[in-house]
Amino acid sequence: MMLNHRVRAAAEGMPRFDRAAIMAHAWRLYRNQWTGARPANLQARRKSFSRCLKSAWMTAKWDAAEALKTATQRAADRVQELTFELMRDDARDWRVSGRADRRAIYTEIAGLEGRA
């Protein structure tokens, strides 16, 4: 179902993106991918550039979302990452010692929770 009203590109709350920088990033990704590669047909190269452009847009949107986060949100995200790291550490083989890693992770989590 299509809506009958238009949403302006610069609507309030929506970030503005530097489309020239995004396109330049996509071309950099594309050139890095095809440098030294053997020749391919035009369709494969177009599909490849499409993926690079999509990746450049995803990166720009992620950067915009990260810029809007507060320090508390960043700390909460880091605590979640460290919790996942502890879970991965629990899944290690019992012969592998990770005590120093775990101690460092617990110290960092305590520091982050103390600031929040």
Secondary structure, DSSP 8 states (H G I E B T S, - for coil): ---SS---TT-TT-----HHHHHHHHHHHHHHHHTT-----HHHHHHHHHHHHHHHHHHHHHHHHHHH--HHHHHHHHHHHHHHHHHHHHTS-TTS--HHHHHHHHHHHHHHHHH-
